[in-house]
Amino acid sequence: MLGTVTAFLAILMVLALRNAAKAVLMPVYAVRDLHRGRYVRGLVLLSCSALAAWTIWTMTHPGRTKAAPVAAVMYTG
């Protein structure tokens, strides 16, 4: 039973790594397709990779936090 679960998890890990490699190589495929004359496919792949990069950037780099107004932190006693 443990061997079956281990084999199943190993297969899932291989599939996940394969998909991650495809995602990382998407800009390379886009440039290759543009070079070969497949302009629509190349531009679609390039825009998808740019959108993915922008999404990852916005998730990992949060924006600036707003400062509290001065009146909210003044002592009123």
JOJO-V73222 format. One record per backbone hydrogen bond with DSSP energy under -1.0 kcal/mol. CO is the residue of the C=O (numbers start at 1). NH is the residue of the N-H. E is the energy in kcal/mol with one decimal. If there is no record, write none. Layout:
BEGIN
co | nh | e
CO | NH | E
CO | NH | E
END
This chain:
BEGIN
co | nh | e
1 | 5 | -2.1
2 | 6 | -2.4
3 | 7 | -2.4
4 | 8 | -2.3
5 | 9 | -2.5
6 | 10 | -2.2
7 | 11 | -2.2
8 | 12 | -2.2
9 | 13 | -2.2
10 | 14 | -2.2
11 | 15 | -2.3
12 | 16 | -2.3
13 | 17 | -2.5
14 | 18 | -2.1
15 | 19 | -2.2
16 | 20 | -2.2
17 | 21 | -2.2
18 | 22 | -2.0
19 | 23 | -2.1
20 | 24 | -2.2
21 | 25 | -2.0
25 | 29 | -2.3
26 | 30 | -2.3
27 | 31 | -2.3
28 | 32 | -2.2
29 | 33 | -2.5
30 | 34 | -2.4
31 | 35 | -2.3
32 | 36 | -1.8
33 | 38 | -2.5
37 | 39 | -1.6
38 | 42 | -2.2
39 | 43 | -2.7
40 | 44 | -2.4
41 | 45 | -2.6
42 | 46 | -2.4
43 | 47 | -2.5
44 | 48 | -2.4
45 | 49 | -2.3
46 | 50 | -2.0
47 | 51 | -2.4
48 | 52 | -2.3
49 | 53 | -2.3
50 | 54 | -2.5
51 | 55 | -2.3
52 | 56 | -2.4
53 | 57 | -2.4
54 | 58 | -2.5
55 | 59 | -1.9
56 | 60 | -1.9
57 | 61 | -1.7
END
